[in-house]
């Protein structure tokens, strides 16, 4: 732990949580403290909150030492962890008693350097601890080494009478340490249950919410003995105060109402807010709403938001052959209600697995992986994308770019219209025509997918409900006979939706000439479809035939006037 924590000016809205966690340290002095699971989504400020608490314990009293440990990617084995954890505890123990801030960073983290530091400080218990660890390491007993290290804070209390508050961030990473592979050792991390039971040495555990819930409640009963503190996003007033403070420090001039609209995007997530202001400060000193939008879109399409979530998605889904299907699934979760995501909709297999062109086994693997990572949230009988608007926007950019192959300028305009429809502020429009493309496989759900796409497009472009309803009826009737024929099942239809000022046009193509011939015949002969559409044209294309359907919006609106 270091004092690189944020200044109090930039740490807003967590007074109650700080008092609660500081109270854990005070209770440790009495021997009545309970260990804590600090729960919260990514970026909500768990690590920063704990830094502030640790600093307060270090500076605010002398009876209970704070120990702050973050699981580092550089620590890859049980042996590495046992020695690093123990050495850092001893360094911070000596720093607390000497009030030497420089020792908090743990520059002395090897057994040899910590032994020298302990000898100079007269901490004989620490010297004995290092010798015990080295002896156990030499014996090769992984279980004993891990168990001994987990109890070092408690042993220090027994030897010295000084209580300790142990804070471990990214605790879920502890189960991935090499050395847990053997059948007898794979659940060594469960031994921390004993370490958390002392009222003089409470533990505060935090990290990825979904992974820790699985570890603490499903894999063990540790969670049932922990106090649960849920950390949520900042409230609107605190969010605006944080933004105003950061903007003031950057000497940026921005209209308050414009900032307010972007604050809603971040749902009180302090990490998002700070990263956004960092992106904005590079745009100039006197910023318009359009400057803010450009900075935001850059962040979700190639900047810090994009880079972070892309790295997370790659980490949790390393299989290249499943990445596109995973992206499609996450995109659909972000754009449909959780009720559509029921594991059983009356069919023998989960419809989404077939729509994603993966096996049920692969589908379950993808779902389980993203649930463990916290990117997907599992309810009792449904699942959904985690409630994170920034992640949802990143997924929209990825999906449109990598699956639908849309140019970035088009993606930006669509995202801007969807986000700020009806808002006082509207981002500057590009000169590029709006265009929406999607590939839909012939399946029993093809009509539903096409109808949902039309509904979303209508919402973005303010197309009256009765007009889009007529187009939806025509599309359903066009597809109903086709999707019922087994010989066409699995064939891809490429749809292009082009909503213009006076006309709504739909272009349908497929590589299957037999399919295109049949659907063109059905459209031309179907009087029901002709009742709702103004034009039905067939044109030769490079790959065969394409069908173009048009609805005259201007004529319809004139008839309603």
Residue, then its C-alpha position, 0 to 999 in steps of 0.5 A: x500500500x502506498x500513499x498514492x491514493x487520491x486527495x480528499x478533494x477528488x474522493x467524493x461521496x464515500x463518507x459512510x463507507x469510510x466510517x464503516x470500514x474504519x470502524x472494523x479497525x477500531x473493533x479489531x483493537x477490542x477483539x470484536x471485529x468481523x471480516x468483510x466482503x466489499x462487493x461492487x462492480x468494476x470501476x465503482x471505486x473499491x480499491x480507492x476506497x480501501x486505500x483511503x481507509x488504509x491511510x486513515x488507519x495508518x495516520x489516525x490511530x496507533x493501536x491497529x496496523x493496516x495491511x494492504x495487499x493487491x494480488x499482482x499478475x507478477x505473482x504466479x505460484x503459491x510459493x511466490x504468493x506465500x513469500x511476497x504476502x508474508x514479506x510485505x506484511x512484515x515491511x508494512x508492520x515495521x512501517x506502521x510502528x516506525x511511521x515510515x511511509x517509504x516502507x509501505x511500498x514494500x521495497x524490501x520484499x525478498x526474504x533476505x532483505x526483509x530479514x535484514x530490515x527486521x533485524x535492524x528494527x528489533x522485530x525478532x518475531x519477524x526474523x523467526x517468521x522468515x526462517x520458518x517460511x524458508x524452511x517450509x519452502x525447502x521441504x516442498x510442502x505447498x499446503x503448509x507453506x500457504x497455510x503458514x503465510x495466510x496466518x502470518x498477520x494472526x501470528x504477529x498479533x499473538x507474538x506482539x499483541x498488536x491487532x491488524x486489519x488485513x485488506x486483500x484486493x483482487x482476492x479472486x486471483x488467488x485461486x489461479x496460482x500455479x501449485x493449486x493444480x494438483x488434485x489435493x491442492x487445487x482448493x488451497x485458497x479455502x484455507x483463508x477461511x480460518x485466517x478470517x475468523x479472528x476478531x483481532x485480525x479482521x480481513x476485508x476481501x474485494x475484487x471481481x464481484x461475480x468471481x468472489x460471490x462464487x468463491x465465498x458462497x458457492x465453493x465455501x461457506x466463508x461468505x456466510x461469516x463475513x459482513x457484506x458491504x455493497x459499494x454502488x455508484x456515486x449518486x447524481x449530486x456526487x457524480x456532478x461534484x466529482x466531474x466539476x472538481x476534475x474539470x476545474x483542476x484541468x481549467x476546462x470550460x464546459x456548459x453544466x447541462x452538457x456535462x450532466x447528460x454525459x454524467x448519466x452515461x457513467x452511472x456514478x462510476x468514478x473510474x469512468x468519470x476520471x478517464x472521461x475527463x482525462x480524454x476531454x482535457x485533450x480536446x481543448x479549453x472551451x468545449x461544446x457538447x459536440x467536443x464532449x461527444x467526440x471525446x466519448x465516442x473516441x474513448x469507446x471506439x479506440x480509447x481507454x474504455x475500448x482498450x480496457x473492455x477489449x482486454x477483458x473480453x480477450x482474457x475471458x474468451x481466449x478461444x478465437x473460434x468462439x469470440x465472434x459468437x461471444x460478441x454476438x451474444x453479449x450484443x444481444x444481451x445488451x439490446x434485449x430484455x432479460x425476459x428474452x434470455x430465458x434458458x428455456x423458451x419452450x424449445x428443446x435447446x436454447x434458441x440463441x445457441x443455434x442462432x450463434x451457430x455454436x453447440x449447446x456445450x460451447x454456448x454453456x461454456x461462453x455463458x459460464x465464463x462471462x458469468x464468472x467474469x461479472x460481464x454477465x449477470x445470472x438471475x434465477x432463471x434468466x441472465x443479462x448483460x451487467x448494467x454498464x452503459x459504457x460496456x454496452x456502447x463498446x459492445x455496440x461499436x465492436x459488433x457493428x465494426x467486426x460483425x456488420x462491417x460498418x464504417x466507424x463514421x456510420x457507427x458514431x452517428x447511429x450511437x449518437x442518435x440512439x443515445x441522445x434521441x430527444x435530448x436538448x443536445x444533439x451531436x453534429x450529424x455526418x454527411x454519410x447516409x444512415x444505413x443498417x445492415x444485418x445478416x439473419x439465418x433462416x430459422x423459426x426466429x428469423x421474423x422476430x429478429x427482423x421485426x426487432x431490428x425494424x423497431x429499433x431503427x424506427x425508434x432511432x429515426x422517429x418513424x411513426x409506429x403505424x408505418x413501421x407496424x405495416x412494414x413489420x407485417x409485410x416482412x412477417x408475411x414474406x418470411x412466414x412461408x419461407x422459414x417453414x420450409x426445412x430446405x432453406x433452414x440455415x441459409x443466411x439472408x443479408x438485410x440492408x435497411x435504409x431509412x431516408x427522409x421520404x422513403x424507407x427501403x429494405x434490400x434483401x440478398x442471399x447467396x442461394x439463388x433458389x432461395x432468392x428466386x422463391x422469396x422474390x416470387x412470393x413477394x411479387x404474387x402476395x397481394x397482402x404484402x403489396x397492401x402495405x408496401x409501395x414498391x416491390x422490385x427485383x434487380x440483378x446483383x453480382x451474386x444473383x438476385x436482390x429484392x428491394x421493398x419500399x415504403x413511401x413515408x411522405x405519401x403516408x404522412x400526407x394521407x394522415x394530415 
